[in-house]
Amino acid sequence: MDQLRTGGRLVQPIGHGGQEHVELCERWAHKLVHRRTVTAARFVRLYGAHGYDQR
């Protein structure tokens, strides 16, 4: 939150693998305020050289 200026927006996925919601939050003077859920999303784990071991 410290890196976000007042009035700045943060869009991020929240939830457990495969059941996330993309949330929009906005920085007010001294707090982060949830504005709305943008959409449901499903993210899959990245495997290979730049992700998780395939074990």
N, C-alpha and C positions, 0 to 999 in steps of 0.2 A: 504494500500500500504506500510505503514511503516514496517509491519511485514514480507514483502516479500523481500528476498535478491536480489541483482542485478543478473540478469540472471534467476531468479525464474519465474515460470509460475503460472498463476491463471486461473482456469477453472470454470466458473459459469454460471448458467442459467440467462438470461436477458429477461424481457418481462412481459406481463400480464398473469394471470392465464389461462392456456390452450393454450397459443401461445408463448411459450418461444423459444429462440435459445440458445444453449450452446456455449459460447464464450471463446476463448483462448486468454489471454493477457500475455505479458511478461514484467517484470520490467527491465528497462534500468536505467542508472545512476540516474536520477532524475524524471523519469516519467514512466507511465504505457502505453505500446503500444499494441494496438489491433493487433493480428496476423491473426486470421481467425475465421470464424464461424465453429464449429465442426459439429453440427447437429441441426435439429429442435427437440423440445421436448414438451411433455405435462405432466405437473405435476398436481396432484389433491390434494385438501386440505385434511389434516389429521383431522379426527373427533374422538372424544372419550376422554379418560382420558389424553392423551398427545397431543391433538390437539384442534380444534375449538369446541365451543358449537354447538350442533345439532339443536339449535333453528332457 
